Amino acid sequence: MKQKATFRGAVIKPGTGRAPQAPAAGPARVRVGREVAGRGGKGVSVISGLPLAAGDLEALAARLKKLCGAGGAVKDGRIEIQGDHRDRLVAELVKLGYDAKRSGG
């Protein structure tokens, strides 16, 4: 198969797509960051490292979207919430018992 180039020029080898990583042993590293890449300058808050199944991720995403009053989605095992709500999300995740930390600037 032929290699595929992305819009940023990176080369993706065939058969090496992104797969959700298996949870590591020990406490989960839940990180809440902000990304704007590939979204036309619009920022989203991204929660990664949650050791949950797909159904549980969807339920948690719905709860967090309602808390922030914003839209979002679950993609590649990560929760994306539209807008910059990092502090609010970290506080809620800590309240739910996760060891969440803010990442990025």
C-alpha positions in Angstrom: 0.0 0.0 0.0 1.0 3.6 -0.6 2.0 6.0 2.1 -0.4 8.8 2.8 0.6 12.5 3.5 -1.5 14.6 5.8 -2.2 18.2 5.3 0.7 19.2 7.6 3.1 17.1 5.5 3.5 14.2 7.9 3.7 10.7 6.4 1.4 8.0 7.7 2.4 4.4 7.0 -0.4 2.0 6.0 -1.9 0.1 8.8 -0.6 2.3 11.6 -3.7 4.3 12.5 -4.4 5.8 15.9 -5.6 3.2 18.3 -6.7 3.9 21.9 -3.9 3.0 24.3 -4.5 0.3 26.8 -4.7 1.6 30.4 -1.4 1.3 32.2 -1.1 -0.3 35.6 -1.4 2.0 38.6 -3.2 5.3 38.9 -4.5 6.9 35.6 -2.9 10.1 34.4 -5.9 12.2 33.5 -4.8 15.4 31.7 -7.0 18.3 30.7 -5.4 20.4 27.9 -6.4 22.8 25.2 -6.0 22.2 21.4 -6.6 24.4 18.4 -4.8 22.5 15.7 -7.0 21.7 12.7 -10.0 23.5 14.0 -9.7 26.9 12.3 -8.4 28.6 15.4 -11.3 27.4 17.6 -10.1 25.9 20.8 -11.3 22.8 22.5 -10.6 21.4 26.0 -9.3 17.8 25.7 -9.5 15.3 28.5 -7.2 12.3 28.0 -6.0 9.3 30.0 -9.4 8.3 31.4 -9.5 4.6 32.2 -13.1 4.1 31.0 -14.9 2.0 28.4 -16.6 3.7 25.4 -20.0 3.8 27.0 -18.8 5.3 30.2 -16.8 7.9 28.3 -20.0 8.9 26.5 -21.9 9.3 29.8 -19.1 11.3 31.4 -18.8 13.5 28.3 -22.5 14.2 28.4 -22.2 15.2 32.1 -19.2 17.5 31.4 -20.8 19.1 28.4 -23.8 20.0 30.5 -21.6 21.4 33.2 -19.8 23.7 30.8 -22.8 24.5 28.7 -21.0 23.6 25.5 -20.9 20.9 22.8 -18.3 18.3 22.4 -17.5 14.7 21.4 -15.6 11.6 22.3 -12.8 10.8 19.7 -10.0 8.3 19.9 -10.7 7.6 23.6 -10.5 11.3 24.5 -13.2 13.7 25.5 -13.3 17.1 23.6 -15.4 19.9 25.0 -15.8 23.1 22.8 -14.1 26.2 24.4 -11.6 26.7 27.1 -13.1 25.1 30.3 -9.9 23.5 31.7 -10.2 24.8 35.3 -13.9 23.9 35.6 -13.2 20.4 34.1 -10.3 19.7 36.4 -12.4 20.7 39.4 -15.2 18.4 38.4 -13.0 15.4 37.6 -11.2 15.8 41.0 -14.6 15.9 42.6 -15.5 12.6 40.8 -12.3 11.0 42.2 -9.9 11.2 39.3 -6.4 12.5 39.7 -6.8 15.2 37.0 -4.3 17.8 36.3 -4.2 20.7 33.9 -1.7 20.4 31.1 -0.3 23.1 28.7 0.0 26.8 29.3 
